[in-house]
Amino acid sequence: MPTSAPASVVATPGAQTPGAPTPATSAPGASTPGALTPGAPTPGGAPTVAGENVPPDPSAAVPKYQSRGRRDPFETLEVREGSGGLTVAATRLTGIIRSNRSALALIEAPDGIGYILKPGDTLGDGRLLEIGSDSVVFAVAAKAGAPGNRVVLKLATN
């Protein structure tokens, strides 16, 4: 006699399984919790239009930076050029670091800020061309009506 294998039940989408509770159907005009109706205000306060997604107000979600006397990092920096900016002629060479592969120049600005530069880097109105044993050479950008020139900074010998 042939034996029968137990029947397996495969659920299909939308099919009702025996013994499962039936979902409640909503009456016409009834709203489901969390559903938006056309013309009703959204949680953000803006009314919706049927078939249209209204983006929320971006200024409402943006936090404001509390400066507390510090510079705001989200604002653009003012770049000063000309007489108010940093010039290579006003800096001084404080050291040279050499390794097997490269050389670095230690430059100090008049305000006491130090810079570590390699050939090709720019500082103020000039670009570092070469680093010698006791000096560095900058190519300084030409001013209006003047040719470009070279500025050599030497290490101070104390």
Secondary structure, DSSP 8 states (H G I E B T S, - for coil): ------------TT---TT--------TT---TT---TTSB-TTS-B-BTTB-----HHHH------TTS--TTS------GGGS--GGG-EEEEEEE-SS-EEEEEE-TTS-EEEE-TT-EETTEEEEEE-SSEEEEEE---TTS--EEEEEE----
